[in-house]
Amino acid sequence: MIKLENISFDHCIKCTVCTIYCPVARATHLFPGPKQSGPDTERMRIKSPELVDASLKYCTNCKRCEIVCPSDVKIADIIQQARWNYLKKKFRIRDFFLSRTDLVGGMMTRLSAIANFFISLFPVKLMMTLVLKIPYQRVFPRYEQGTFRKRFRSIAAAQRAFDRRVVYFHGCFVNYNNHALGFTLVRVLNAFGIGVEIADEKCCGVPLIANGYIEQAKRNGAYNIAHLSRATRDRELTVVSTSSSCTFALKYEYSHLLELDNSDIFPRIEYITKYVFSLLEEAAAPPLKPVGLRAAYHAPCHLERMGGVPYTIEVLRRIPGLDLVILHSECCGIAGTYGFKSEYYAISQNIGSDLFAMIERAEPEVVITDCETCAMQIAMNTPYRVLHPLDVLAMSLGE
């Protein structure tokens, strides 16, 4: 049965602009494009599910089709739902572990030195290619010792002393792979007179959605909504995140794809640069110092989809001495766990090749991006250090 709230495909005017802007359609003939895989065939799938096209699996859910659609058709959502509803599900241990970031992260941070050593060995990488179908060329992020949450306890009391506070949804990457970014956020917000709290949380669900574990994604989503609501409702605190994909999931994927009621927290969720922009507008904002740095900025797909890129650019433009080159780039190609799968690796690299070339032509000292997986892709394919916007702002604040 057709759900009336789910027929945005009927608004498609067949202009094909989504296909023109689709990074996957440009990289491989195996994907016919968002228009055909989304609105065009959704009409047929509703009548005859056996008409499902296996090319659906090549969609990265980057949302670029939705960014450019003049009719506001939820093209990527249509494709994702069709993958769940129609494609035959096949259990793969690789996909299970790639989607269980809390499970894997919890294990790896207990043995981080050993884990980091072994996953960098070529024989181990070759074994993962042969057995798990994870490309040996792919560089895995390093794991920290312990978790950010555990380390945060040492400063939690000091943070509660601030009159103004936010709730920080740190996400899996900060918790298991990059504690420094979490503490950079704390130092930056403290410089503005803002304290930081954290609530109980689970993985936002993005890797679960990508790998088809929808029921688990819904459970994680419901858990996060409940705990963030409890932490913010009475005091009306803002929820900030340093991950553009986590922010997008909390704000939009929960309601659009997972059909969860996140109305209680929706107006409170902000990506960190939008929140910092509002702080910079205040009269009491601390002065910024020159950084003397040339940087190229890459805008992640999900941040573009939710309209957050202008805030990042404006924050960076306010930093004295930052020679900023804004790249006219599109998708980096990694798309979360997509680029960690052998069957998609060549497509992932092909998609990212234009970005890598743009970065080389810009001749920066560093590259800036808001997304942790974009940072992985850029760091692996270029010789440049990759920073989060908060890292550069911290330099300018002397933090």
SULKAFEN-V807158 format. One line per field, one symbol per residue. ss: DSSP state (A for helix, B for strand, O for the rest). phi: phi as a letter, one per 30 degrees, with the letter a starting at -180 (. if undefined). psi: psi as a letter, one per 20 degrees, with the letter a starting at -180 (. if undefined). Layout:
ss: ???
phi: ???
psi: ???
//
This chain:
ss: OOOAAAOAAAAOOOOOAAAAAOAAAAAOOOOOOAAAAAAAAAAAAAAOAAAOOAAAAAOOOOOAAAAAOOOOOOAAAAAAAAAAAAOOOOOOAAAAAAAOAAAAAAAAAAAAAAAAAAAOOAAAAAAAAAAAOOOOOOOOOOOOOOOAAAAAAAAAAAAAOOOBBBBBOOAAAAAAAOAAAAAAAAAAAAAOOBBBBOOOOOOOOAAAAAOOOAAAAAAAAAAAAAAAAAAAOOOOOOBBBOOAAAAAAAAAAAAAOOOOOOAAAAOOBBBAAAAAAAAAOOOOOOOOOOOOBBBBBBOOAAAAAOOOAAAAAAAAAOOOOBBBBBOOOOOOOOOOOAAAOAAAAAAAAAAAAAAAAAAAAAOOOBBBBOOAAAAAAAAAAOOOBBBOAAAAAAAAAOO
phi: .ddddbcdddddchdiddddcddddddaddcdjddddceeddeddddbeddecddedddcididdddcddchdddddddddddddcdddbdbdddddddcddddddddddbddddddddcddedddddddccicddddcdddcddicdedddedcedddddddcbbccddiddddccbeeddddeddddddcicdbcbcdabeejeddddcicddddddddddddddddddcedchddccbccddddddedbdeddcchcdcddcedcdbddddddeddddddddddccdchbcbcccdddddddcicdeddddddddddicdccdddcbddjdhidedccedceddeddddeddeddddddhddbccaccddeddddddcbdcdccdedddddeddic
psi: qpphjkkihiipjkijhhhhiohghhhqiioiqhggheggihghhhgnhijqpiihiipikijhhhgipijkpmghgggghhghhhpppppphghghhimhgggghghihlgggghghiipghghghhghgilpphhppqqqqrpaqggghhhijgghhiiphprrponhrhgghhhmhhhghggggghhhjkprprqrpqrphighgghjjmghhhhggghgggghhghhhghilqqoqqjphhgggghhghggggilqokhhigiippqhhgghghhhiqhjpqqpqqhlppqppppqghhghjkighggghghhioqjonpoopmrcqihhldigijphiighgghggihggggggghhlrhrqpqiphhggggghhjrjqqpqqhhgghgghik.
//
